Amino acid sequence: MPPTNRTSPKPLLTGVADFVGRVLLPLLFLTGQCHGEATSTNAADSSLASLDHLLDGLDTPPLNEGFTYLPDFHDCPLPCSDYANVFSWVRYWTPDQLQRCSEPLLLQFSVEQPVASSASSSIGAGVPVYACSLSPTAAGSSTASPPPIDNPKTSNNLNKVQLSRAVACAAPSSPSSSPRGNTTAVQKLVVSSGASRNASGDGSDVYAMMKGLQSFFEAQGNCDETLVFARHKQTTMGMYVGASLGKAATTDAVLTSLSSRLQTAGAASQPLVAQLCGNSGSNNRTTEQTLGIAMDATGDLSIVQQAVAAWSKGNCVSSLGSSLQQDASPVEAHVVDLSPTPPRINSTLAVSRRFLGSRYLRGRSADNATVSAATPTPPAKNSDGTCASYVIQKTDTCSKLATQYGINVTDIEKWNANKTWAWTDCAGMMYGNNMCLSEGRAPLPPPQQGVECGPTLPGTTLPTNKSVSMADLNPCPLNACCSNWGFCGVFPQHCDIHNAPGSSSPGAKDKQFQNTCISNCNRDIKQNSGPPDTQMRVGYYEAFGMDRPCLNLKAKNANVGGVYTHIHWAFAAIDPTTLKPVINDTDKQWADFKALQDVKRIVSFGGWSFSTDAATFEVMRKAILENRDTFAANVLKFVNDEGLDGADFDWEYPAAPDIFAGDQPIGQKGDGLGYLKFLITMKQKLGKDKSLSIAAPASFWYLKPFPIDRISSAIDYIVYMTYDLHGQWDYGNANSFDSCTSGKCIRSHVNLTETKNSLSIITKAGVANNKVVVGEASYGRSFHMAEHLCWGPLCEFTGSRNQSDATPGRCTQTAGYIANAEINELIRQGAQSIYDGSSDTDVVLYNGDYVAYMTPTTQDRRRDTWKGLNFAGTVNWAVDLQAFTADDMDNASGDRGKAGSEGCIAGDDLTVDTGDLCEFTCDLGFCPESLCYCTERGILDPLPAVKNGSANDVVIAWNEQGIDINKMCKFACTYGYCPDDVCTTPLETMVEDDTDDTPPYANPDDDPRVANANKCLIYENGDHDDSVAPCKIYCKPQLDAAAAAGRTSNYGCVGFWPLNEPIPWQTISGLPCRVAGGTCSCDNYLVNEIATTVLEALPIIAEIGCYLIMSTLKLVVDIGSNIFTGGALSAGLNAVTTAAQIVNYVYPSDQDPQGAFDWWLSPCGNTDLVPDDIKKAFGILSDVADTVTGFKGPKNIPKGSGRHGDDGNPKDQSKPRPTSNEPKPTSKPTDKPTGKPTDKPTGKPTDKPTACPVPTKKVRRGMGIGAGHGGVPQTTTRPDGAVETLWPRGEAGVMTADQHGEYESYDSEYYVDEVDSINASCKNNKAKKCKIPKGKDVQRLGTGKNTLRKLSCVNNVVKTQEMIVTSLVYAPAATSSVVARKCEAAWTQACYHYSSVIRENPQYATLTCPQEAASTKHRQDAEATKVWSDQHKGKGWLDPQHRQWPKCDRDEYPPAYLLNDADPAFVNSGHNRNGQLVRFVPGKQNQRAGGMWKGVCFNGPVKELSDREFQDRVARSPHTNVIHDTNLVQTEAAITVDQRPEFTINSWGPPSSPDDGLGSNPCWPSAIAPLDPGFALLTYDKYYDTHPMPYNYLAAYVPPAAPQPT
């Protein structure tokens, strides 16, 4: 289980997403604490006893359970242990796979099918390349022995002709021993070379490959081979040795001579060809006598392939990727030729070559007679009905084979089409495959090393049942996709189908693609079950988290937000001797965990650290595999004794072959079966009353050994670890990625596509969806970007596999791993936040790091998705990582040192958010560096007496998310200072619910059919006829009453979606466009026709409802003018259109009619609609014809009589329009409409029921109008505690079948599952409901009033939106705003200092705010104060006992806050008197006087903004950061302001002083420097121009000698 990677590096042999859950946890060291022997068991249930059947059929493992050397999991192939059997080599099909290997390789591939020149090339995509490693230390040499592979050359099953019949096999191994007919002569190979081009090869590359080429041709069994290739890094080689040339002797001589030449010439990196070919000059050579070797250093195999292909046809090579120049001197070597004077005939017709082909043929002659060289007899099918099969060779073509075997090409196509493995046509015949040279059943393809599925798996036999396709042989574990190359997985290269056009042959692929899937071909998430009875919310609680310096969530608060159904304790240990559970509870949290209410309490065993550490991994194995009965009994007793609800096991991972504890793998074959046996035993003991779960890896590689479908049947749920798909451990491992050859690509650990792939794995394996709890992360994985701000899918990260260069979190303190709470803290400090839609990941860029994580919004969105796919719920790792809580803020005094120790004893505030809180808390020794700047260190005094006692326990900061500021508030208020602009108490938002507890359905109006009758759909294309049709029926009583009264009325459909979120459009099959759910609104009173003012004429918002108004405006903005398509308007649309028409009627265009519209809307300000949205909506509405609404101008208001500035359109709109005097309608509908449905469905469970449950009510499935959550089932809890599940359209309410006929034409389905009753306790007390206190729904907070907070109740939960201005941009034409302050008499020395500095430097009298100071956090440290200290550093001069005032500080003027780094006062600071000047003054005076200018460059302009202006400027800001926290969304913004403050001191409190107070300065050490009151000044101060310095303050103070007695 996650989350940190503190110890061993991750294993290398893994694929994409193969590290899910593989993160290290602090080791839970075992203690001696034990419990007694288990003496009781839960009663075994008869159905649980039957779980033993889950073991049936697991005794015989499938073929693919053995050793498989998978090329995707290794950088290099197996070593070249058998040069003569290419099928024992490892097969590749893309160039980038070979590029990963840095070892010299021997290669074989067809010269008739071009290989890909690069990884991106479509030419040659998927042409197989066989490879083995020439390195003596090849990776495979230390791996378990691979299975033996039959060699077609020697297997009795594959040939009838002995190897010795090949012509070249008569040649000797050296030129010195020549049999009869052999000619050995020194031949001159023509050498041509070219210029180096982007080459990176060297001599060592070449010589290693030459050695491999020689070893290949010297191998027994390769005497008939004619060509081979090699590669080392970027150097490639190809060699052709004709069929009549002796292989061993010839290649030895040629390669030795060429190697010597290269060593002499030093041309190893140049393209080079040495060849003996053609019929020009003295060389009159056939194909069988041709010899050539080509070398290139660009890494492109196709270049040397083309050269070898030319030689195989008897041609010479004139270029090698570019033109070549013939060298003056050839390469001389002995060449053994078995046919010195051959006839010049067509090489493809050479009868002597028949044997070279027939040795790969399995079959018989048609007449079973001796084969005649002149007239070859066509092969016939075998007696078992199979065809005469043939292994395709590197230079084969159909025409060659037809000539050789006396058949024709048409027959070859006919015999192989649509049945032979991987056959497309003759042009695409693939080297290494079997093919038919007669009629008959197609053979199996040859077995291949390094595959795990399909017909090429070693040991596969041809099925007797002819209807069984070869593609279905040896399916993958977990029903994963099998590719044509024989590899298992769930990614595109395994699952995408690219069958060859026009061919139905199994395994045949399109030439334009590298792969095709052959079995279990899809990546869909299967639907193996219906939805769960209830959605689970599982949270892991990191008990070890209490050891962190922060983020210390106490167990009693583990059910964060009260939303979890299960809390898992991570982790319990296992005593290695007794195998009893052990809780390491040094932080005393276990008792509180057990005492959690209204949640299942589960104990978890294992975790990454316990499963993989050398000290403990054997304990896990011993308990589960060797002692399952004993361990299960111990766990049962522990669960019962501790009063727990279940047990969870997180063994990471059974049978894993590549995770090591020291040098020992932690997994062994058979672990999966042993795990299943243990879980069956454990569940049988626990019974049905206690739950059993496991954590399973969301990785095909690690999940393979789990019999997961059977395990899921034995347990209650699976914690599926769909997080940590990537991490630092990926470094250098290309197998961990999809398309990343470097193995260092930045990828999200919570990538949605990969998460869905993982869910496909487990559901394709057969696990019921409602048993799977999907993982979600409350932490981020961070990578340090190799290139600044480059974090795309091919951008790279730095570090190593076991060391991240990313910045550690201040609490988690682990590079590469950071909690959500820490991430949000970084965003608040200015880190850039981004949403990456391609991976559905939230991203933070900070300090060169890329951090991927999930906000609560992303988690909620995914949770809805998983719910719609019938999964059991979600599991969060971990609840203690989500946010800083009150638990982190309890013990501020613990953050200071002990009395008598050294610490900070004075400080200043770094941010306007703290006001002057740092001045108080730092003085007492608590000075958090995130908010405060320590100005003096010293010995800490004891803390003063506590004030206000326990009342301070509930103190918080207005900034509830800032852990340090909350600690400071609690600390400061405890000791007597509690500024109300920084600190407060929590707002009480939950009050008793006065709702009637009458059981449901007691009133007929509560019947679900009635409750659901007012549902409707809003169409994105503006089709109101369909939208309002159902509302006409629902509103009929009100419409009839209005008609009887002789007045017009209205009806319509209004959407109730959150105003601060996008409209939830969804696509429903059968409907013409997207729709959103709505509720019918009837007979809303709109216009008072006898109005005498524009305010009276405008629609009355109180009667219509802000929700209706603002949601309608969102529709107008979203849909535009298409919303007006004819037919009756909805109430909301009628209202906003009428308002726009009235405004335009009353106000001419030059009198700001939009301002009047804004003023009308101002009571409804709590929305995310920005001014541009309102402007857009107003423009659309203004263009609507009066006839659409039936608008008539107000009778008593002249057209065009309105003026900008009157009551209907005031110039100052800083506060919302009052609504108390709005006129009442002259006639009202029978029921006063509110613009909201009577019972707004929530789609989520409500608070706990307060009434006793009523019997379960059965509801039939039916049809109705649905709305809400886009195909996601929604659960609601009725007041009786019964749960209703709406499926799949959500918030439409309950609709029985009786209503189907009335509404079936609207094509929006949902199904209502059975209404399940729950055991709700009867409680006397009222349930709490959310209610925001009056006047607290919108507030401006903070010392700078730079936070605008809006509170709202959504689904009985308080939701908070905050707009926070963090910095200002002064407009270019900003007006000056003078901020004048009085320097108080109490700050005597500071005031004397400032006045004297200003007198000598008049330019400092008024200081204009620099742009840099226009932020919440600005400190510009200059040099003057440091230089003053350096000038007085002699020992003893600054000792407090020598002066009157003990705590003094260096006071600078002008203040650095009001300077930028280009200001002369800053540039010269510490250098001369043209810079800042300093005086040593009492610290309190320095702090208090500094308050005159504290925050003036930021606070003033922000405070001047009205709430409306504040919102508008935040909305228009191009620079924002959005922070998503639980039930909180914060938008931080930099806004532009029109004022630029200027600071001046306009009044002086202290009396005038001739020496500017130097002689009365209590910080002057007059006892030891009586002659120098200028001690407080810089030594270059103007004062010393007239007062020579009497002391050397750089030297130590020397007390005067004591007088001698006389």
FENSUL-V634120 format. One record per helix or strand of 3 or more residues. SS is the DSSP state (H for helix, E for strand). FROM is the first residue (numbers start at 1). TO is the last residue. If there is no record, write none. Layout:
ss: (SS;SS)
from: (FROM;FROM)
to: (TO;TO)
//
This chain:
ss: (H;H;H;H;E;H;E;E;H;H;H;E;H;E;E;H;E;H;E;H;E;H;H;E;H;H;H;E;H;H;E;H;E;E;H;H;H;E;H;E;H;H;H;E;H;E;H;H;E;H;H;H;H;E;E;E;H;E;E;E;H;E;H;H;H;E;H;H;E;H;E;H;E;E;H;H;E;H;H;E;E;H;H;H;H;H;H;H;H;E;E;H;E;E;E;E;H;H;E;H;H;H;E;H;H;E;H;H;H;E;E;H;H;H)
from: (46;63;71;86;90;95;105;129;139;163;167;183;203;227;235;247;272;287;291;301;331;347;351;389;398;409;426;434;470;477;481;492;517;536;543;555;560;566;590;600;607;617;628;646;671;691;700;708;717;728;734;752;769;772;779;817;820;832;841;849;856;873;879;886;892;902;912;917;932;949;955;963;983;990;1004;1008;1015;1024;1036;1051;1075;1094;1101;1106;1131;1149;1153;1171;1186;1274;1283;1297;1328;1338;1347;1357;1385;1402;1406;1411;1424;1440;1448;1456;1464;1477;1483;1499;1507;1519;1528;1558;1573;1583)
to: (55;65;73;88;92;99;108;133;142;165;170;193;218;232;241;265;276;289;296;312;337;349;358;391;405;416;428;436;472;479;483;495;519;542;547;557;562;574;594;606;612;626;641;650;686;697;703;714;721;730;736;764;771;777;785;819;828;836;846;853;868;877;881;888;895;909;914;923;939;954;957;974;985;992;1006;1012;1019;1034;1044;1054;1082;1097;1104;1123;1146;1151;1164;1182;1189;1277;1287;1306;1330;1341;1354;1383;1400;1404;1408;1413;1431;1442;1453;1458;1467;1482;1490;1503;1516;1525;1548;1560;1576;1586)
//
